[in-house]
Amino acid sequence: MKDYENIVVWLDYFNKTITRAKGRRLTRERCVFDPSLSELEAAAQAAGLTVTGSESTVRFPRRPFVRSGYIAVSKSDSTKSSILDRISSKLVAQREKKKKKIAS
């Protein structure tokens, strides 16, 4: 049964190594290399979204040979693309912060 209250956000939407034909939804500048599910959840919460569920053992339909994962975010008045933009900005910022921490 389709859940009309949530939006599914796949990890592959933000993976810099995947082409758009294979499922990436944003430009490479707005993506990171191999995001993890915990990073995605933290970025969604930092963007002010409510994560209602997650699944780590599922496979993205365009890449059935690789295990991926997704989070379910409660639907707001925003479109899916604007929600992805908000999450990606927080995800990239988290990676930059982590990179600076490692360098120092």
SULZI-V462239 format. One record per helix or strand of 2 or more residues. SS is the DSSP state (hx for helix, st for strand). FROM is the first residue (numbers start at 1). TO is the last residue. If there is no record, write none. Layout:
BEGIN
<<SS FROM TO> <SS FROM TO>>
END
This chain:
BEGIN
<<st 6 10> <hx 11 14> <hx 20 22> <hx 28 30> <hx 37 46> <st 51 55> <st 70 74> <hx 80 103>>
END
